[in-house]
Amino acid sequence: MRKILLFLPLVMFLALGGVFYSQLGKDVNYMPSALVGKSVPDFTLVSLFDDELVTNADLPSTPYLINFWGTWCPACHIEHPFLNRLAQSGITIIGIDHKDQQALALQWLEEKGNPYQQVLMDEIGHFGLDMGITGAPETFVVDSNGVVAYRHQGEINEQNWPTMKEYLQ
């Protein structure tokens, strides 16, 4: 019995090593989404610019991106120039100003440019919760049927855009 106890640390070390080895090569930034393959949840949000109510019925009927952002988000500052380039190339982006102040968001878009076809305010964050976001920036690819095809957590850039673009087709 005593000899078995001497081998217990070795067995535990090998088991732990096996767990770590099985995780090698996996994308550590990948966050699955329960919404992939499902319709965008029903919502009613206020437009940033004119205080009009916007619902799912007002969303595009062609593939588009939903991008959650905020002026308080450092990664959103980094991502924004790339979003401007995407919009200039014809990509439709719906911006969700997440847990932010209207005046700050308007100032941000005036200074940095507006890549969004529509900008909706999610001041309390309920729509963000419905979409399952964990923070900002976070972007969803939505197909022409209003179904979420892909979720990307973090900033969009030259390296990860090709993957997202495939889902936008």
VOBA-1610 file (N, C-alpha, C; in pm, whole numbers, padded with zeros to 5 digits, always signed):
BEGIN
Met+00082-00119+00000Met+00000+00000+00000Met+00087+00126+00000Arg+00192+00121+00074Arg+00282+00235+00084Arg+00351+00262-00049Lys+00383+00157-00124Lys+00449+00173-00254Lys+00354+00239-00354Ile+00227+00209-00345Ile+00128+00269-00434Ile+00121+00419-00410Leu+00127+00461-00286Leu+00122+00604-00253Leu+00243+00678-00310Leu+00356+00610-00323Leu+00475+00674-00379Leu+00457+00704-00528Phe+00376+00626-00598Phe+00353+00646-00741Phe+00237+00742-00770Leu+00160+00776-00669Leu+00045+00864-00687Leu+00084+01001-00746Pro+00190+01068-00698Pro+00228+01196-00761Pro+00265+01179-00909Leu+00331+01071-00945Leu+00368+01047-01084Leu+00243+01030-01170Val+00146+00954-01121Val+00022+00932-01195Val-00054+01064-01212Met-00059+01145-01108Met-00127+01274-01116Met-00055+01366-01215Phe+00078+01366-01212Phe+00156+01449-01304Phe+00129+01407-01448Leu+00128+01277-01476Leu+00102+01229-01611Leu-00040+01264-01657Ala-00136+01253-01569Ala-00275+01287-01604Ala-00286+01436-01635Leu-00227+01520-01552Leu-00231+01663-01575Leu-00158+01700-01705Gly-00046+01636-01730Gly+00028+01657-01855Gly-00056+01618-01976Gly-00133+01511-01965Gly-00222+01468-02073Gly-00330+01572-02102Val-00385+01631-01997Val-00487+01735-02013Val-00426+01855-02085Phe-00310+01901-02039Phe-00245+02016-02104Phe-00209+01985-02249Tyr-00160+01866-02276Tyr-00123+01828-02412Tyr-00244+01829-02504Ser-00358+01787-02453Ser-00478+01782-02537Ser-00526+01922-02577Gln-00485+02025-02503Gln-00526+02162-02532Gln-00432+02235-02627Leu-00317+02176-02657Leu-00221+02241-02747Leu-00281+02259-02886Gly-00258+02377-02944Gly-00304+02404-03080Gly-00447+02451-03089Lys-00520+02453-02980Lys-00658+02501-02985Lys-00660+02653-02978Asp-00758+02713-03043Asp-00773+02857-03044Asp-00823+02903-02908Val-00737+02971-02834Val-00773+03012-02698Val-00872+03128-02698Asn-00888+03197-02810Asn-00981+03308-02817Asn-01120+03267-02863Tyr-01136+03141-02906Tyr-01266+03095-02956Tyr-01366+03085-02842Met-01479+03152-02861Met-01588+03146-02765Met-01712+03100-02839Pro-01761+02980-02810Pro-01881+02935-02880Pro-02000+03024-02846Ser-02095+03030-02935Ser-02214+03111-02913Ser-02337+03025-02933Ala-02429+03035-02839Ala-02554+02961-02850Ala-02641+03017-02963Leu-02609+03138-03012Leu-02690+03200-03117Leu-02653+03156-03257Val-02534+03098-03276Val-02495+03057-03411Val-02599+02957-03463Gly-02653+02988-03580Gly-02757+02904-03638Gly-02897+02945-03599Lys-02909+03051-03518Lys-03040+03099-03474Lys-03059+03244-03517Ser-03182+03288-03519Ser-03214+03426-03557Ser-03166+03524-03452Val-03138+03646-03499Val-03104+03754-03407Val-03224+03772-03313Pro-03199+03779-03181Pro-03312+03795-03087Pro-03393+03921-03116Asp-03522+03914-03087Asp-03608+04031-03103Asp-03559+04143-03014Phe-03565+04265-03065Phe-03521+04380-02987Phe-03595+04504-03032Thr-03595+04603-02946Thr-03636+04739-02978Thr-03532+04829-02913Leu-03455+04898-02997Leu-03351+04988-02949Leu-03372+05126-03010Val-03307+05225-02952Val-03318+05362-02999Val-03198+05394-03087Ser-03224+05460-03199Ser-03117+05505-03288Ser-03036+05613-03219Leu-02905+05608-03234Leu-02816+05705-03171Leu-02841+05846-03223Phe-02875+05860-03350Phe-02881+05991-03413Phe-03014+06063-03401Asp-03124+05989-03407Asp-03253+06058-03412Asp-03356+06007-03311Asp-03315+05923-03218Asp-03402+05872-03112Asp-03522+05793-03164Glu-03517+05746-03290Glu-03624+05662-03342Glu-03607+05520-03290Leu-03720+05451-03272Leu-03715+05311-03230Leu-03684+05223-03350Val-03594+05127-03329Val-03554+05034-03434Val-03577+04892-03384Thr-03631+04806-03471Thr-03654+04666-03435Thr-03586+04576-03538Asn-03601+04446-03519Asn-03546+04348-03613Asn-03594+04374-03756Ala-03715+04421-03770Ala-03772+04444-03903Ala-03694+04550-03980Asp-03619+04633-03909Asp-03543+04741-03974Asp-03402+04699-04013Leu-03365+04575-03985Leu-03231+04528-04018Leu-03222+04493-04167Pro-03102+04496-04223Pro-03086+04468-04367Pro-03133+04327-04404Ser-03171+04311-04531Ser-03212+04180-04580Ser-03097+04112-04656Thr-02980+04171-04649Thr-02858+04113-04706Thr-02764+04082-04590Pro-02660+04000-04611Pro-02566+03970-04501Pro-02502+04098-04446Tyr-02480+04100-04316Tyr-02423+04218-04250Tyr-02353+04177-04121Leu-02285+04273-04061Leu-02220+04254-03932Leu-02295+04332-03826Ile-02303+04277-03706Ile-02347+04351-03588Ile-02222+04366-03502Asn-02183+04492-03476Asn-02062+04519-03401Asn-02096+04592-03271Phe-02066+04528-03158Phe-02084+04590-03027Phe-01958+04668-02993Trp-01974+04794-02956Trp-01860+04879-02926Trp-01897+04980-02818Gly-01799+05050-02768Gly-01822+05156-02671Gly-01702+05249-02667Thr-01727+05374-02634Thr-01618+05471-02626Thr-01524+05439-02511Trp-01569+05363-02416Trp-01491+05324-02298Trp-01399+05206-02326Cys-01408+05148-02444Cys-01341+05022-02477Cys-01209+05048-02551Pro-01093+05017-02491Pro-00964+05040-02558Pro-00949+04963-02689Ala-00994+04840-02694Ala-00981+04761-02817Ala-01070+04816-02929Cys-01178+04883-02892Cys-01266+04943-02993Cys-01194+05058-03065His-01110+05129-02992His-01031+05237-03053His-00936+05179-03158Ile-00879+05065-03128Ile-00786+04999-03220Ile-00861+04945-03342Glu-00978+04889-03319Glu-01057+04825-03425Glu-01121+04925-03522His-01153+05043-03475His-01236+05138-03551His-01182+05174-03690Pro-01052+05201-03707Pro-01004+05231-03843Pro-01027+05115-03942Phe-01015+04992-03893Phe-01040+04878-03981Phe-01188+04870-04018Leu-01277+04900-03924Leu-01421+04902-03955Leu-01452+05008-04060Asn-01385+05124-04051Asn-01404+05228-04153Asn-01365+05177-04291Arg-01255+05102-04298Arg-01212+05046-04428Arg-01312+04943-04479Leu-01365+04860-04389Leu-01465+04761-04431Leu-01589+04830-04487Ala-01634+04934-04419Ala-01753+05007-04465Ala-01727+05071-04601Gln-01607+05125-04621Gln-01574+05187-04750Gln-01569+05083-04862Ser-01541+04957-04825Ser-01538+04851-04928Ser-01677+04791-04953Gly-01780+04842-04884Gly-01917+04799-04911Gly-01976+04702-04809Ile-01905+04673-04701Ile-01957+04583-04598Ile-02058+04660-04513Thr-02176+04601-04493Thr-02279+04663-04410Thr-02254+04627-04264Ile-02244+04730-04180Ile-02218+04710-04038Ile-02324+04784-03958Ile-02387+04713-03867Ile-02480+04772-03772Ile-02404+04787-03641Gly-02394+04909-03591Gly-02322+04934-03468Gly-02415+04936-03349Ile-02374+04868-03243Ile-02449+04870-03118Ile-02360+04939-03015Asp-02398+05061-02978Asp-02323+05137-02878Asp-02362+05081-02741His-02273+05000-02686His-02302+04918-02569His-02263+04987-02438Lys-02362+05008-02353Lys-02341+05066-02219Lys-02258+05195-02226Asp-02307+05288-02303Asp-02233+05411-02329Asp-02327+05530-02319Gln-02270+05648-02326Gln-02348+05771-02324Gln-02362+05825-02466Gln-02480+05873-02499Gln-02509+05919-02634Gln-02413+06030-02677Ala-02389+06128-02593Ala-02302+06241-02630Ala-02161+06193-02662Leu-02108+06101-02582Leu-01973+06049-02605Leu-01967+05970-02736Ala-02071+05892-02763Ala-02074+05812-02886Ala-02082+05902-03010Leu-02163+06007-03002Leu-02174+06100-03115Leu-02040+06169-03141Gln-01974+06209-03035Gln-01843+06275-03048Gln-01741+06179-03109Trp-01742+06053-03063Trp-01650+05950-03113Trp-01666+05934-03265Leu-01791+05918-03310Leu-01817+05895-03452Leu-01783+06019-03536Glu-01803+06137-03480Glu-01767+06259-03551Glu-01615+06269-03568Glu-01541+06232-03466Glu-01395+06243-03471Glu-01330+06129-03550Lys-01382+06007-03535Lys-01317+05889-03592Lys-01379+05839-03721Gly-01494+05893-03758Gly-01566+05845-03875Gly-01672+05744-03835Asn-01773+05731-03919Asn-01884+05641-03889Asn-01892+05528-03992Pro-01848+05408-03954Pro-01855+05295-04047Pro-01991+05224-04049Tyr-02084+05270-03965Tyr-02208+05196-03944Tyr-02321+05247-04032Gln-02400+05153-04084Gln-02520+05189-04159Gln-02625+05240-04061Gln-02633+05178-03944Gln-02720+05221-03835Gln-02640+05210-03707Val-02665+05301-03613Val-02605+05291-03480Val-02719+05291-03379Leu-02725+05185-03301Leu-02831+05169-03203Leu-02770+05173-03063Met-02846+05229-02969Met-02796+05240-02831Met-02850+05126-02745Asp-02758+05059-02680Asp-02790+04954-02583Asp-02737+05001-02448Glu-02799+05109-02397Glu-02747+05178-02279Glu-02739+05089-02155Ile-02835+05006-02136Ile-02837+04920-02017Ile-02768+04788-02044Gly-02764+04745-02168Gly-02695+04622-02204Gly-02784+04501-02220His-02915+04520-02224His-03006+04405-02237His-02989+04332-02370Phe-02974+04407-02479Phe-02956+04340-02609Phe-02823+04266-02611Gly-02721+04324-02552Gly-02592+04255-02541Gly-02605+04123-02466Leu-02684+04123-02360Leu-02708+03997-02285Leu-02782+03897-02373Asp-02883+03946-02446Asp-02958+03856-02535Asp-02869+03794-02642Met-02770+03872-02687Met-02677+03823-02790Met-02565+03738-02728Gly-02554+03740-02596Gly-02453+03659-02529Gly-02313+03716-02532Ile-02302+03850-02544Ile-02168+03906-02550Ile-02103+03904-02412Thr-01971+03902-02412Thr-01895+03903-02287Thr-01823+04036-02267Gly-01826+04122-02367Gly-01761+04252-02361Gly-01760+04314-02498Ala-01680+04417-02511Ala-01668+04483-02641Ala-01520+04494-02675Pro-01484+04492-02801Pro-01573+04474-02915Pro-01610+04328-02934Glu-01724+04308-02989Glu-01769+04175-03025Glu-01856+04189-03150Thr-01836+04100-03246Thr-01901+04114-03376Thr-01967+03984-03418Phe-02085+03996-03476Phe-02161+03882-03526Phe-02181+03898-03676Val-02166+03789-03749Val-02200+03786-03891Val-02342+03732-03899Val-02429+03808-03968Val-02569+03769-03982Val-02597+03750-04131Asp-02661+03637-04165Asp-02688+03610-04306Asp-02814+03683-04353Ser-02849+03666-04479Ser-02962+03738-04538Ser-03098+03695-04481Asn-03101+03585-04407Asn-03225+03540-04342Asn-03235+03587-04197Gly-03137+03667-04152Gly-03138+03714-04014Gly-03085+03613-03915Val-03011+03513-03964Val-02956+03408-03878Val-02809+03437-03850Val-02770+03423-03725Val-02631+03445-03686Val-02547+03330-03741Ala-02447+03365-03823Ala-02363+03264-03886Ala-02230+03247-03814Tyr-02184+03353-03745Tyr-02051+03349-03683Tyr-02043+03457-03575Arg-01965+03428-03472Arg-01940+03524-03364Arg-01790+03543-03349His-01748+03667-03337His-01606+03696-03313His-01593+03784-03190Gln-01516+03737-03093Gln-01491+03815-02973Gln-01357+03885-02987Gly-01354+04014-02962Gly-01232+04092-02975Gly-01235+04175-03101Glu-01125+04244-03125Glu-01121+04335-03239Glu-01111+04260-03372Ile-01169+04320-03474Ile-01154+04270-03610Ile-01031+04337-03669Asn-00947+04259-03737Asn-00826+04314-03798Asn-00792+04235-03925Glu-00680+04269-03985Glu-00638+04205-04111Glu-00621+04053-04095Gln-00578+04008-03978Gln-00551+03866-03957Gln-00678+03783-03947Asn-00781+03832-03877Asn-00900+03750-03857Asn-01014+03782-03954Trp-01003+03891-04029Trp-01109+03926-04122Trp-01136+03819-04228Pro-01033+03754-04287Pro-01064+03653-04389Pro-01158+03542-04340Thr-01144+03500-04215Thr-01234+03398-04160Thr-01376+03451-04152Met-01390+03573-04102Met-01524+03633-04089Met-01586+03654-04227Lys-01505+03697-04322Lys-01555+03726-04456Lys-01616+03603-04521Glu-01560+03484-04493Glu-01616+03360-04547Glu-01761+03341-04502Tyr-01791+03377-04378Tyr-01926+03359-04326Tyr-02021+03467-04379Leu-01967+03575-04429Leu-02049+03685-04479Leu-02104+03659-04619Gln-02049+03561-04688Gln-02089+03532-04826Gln-02232+03486-04833
//
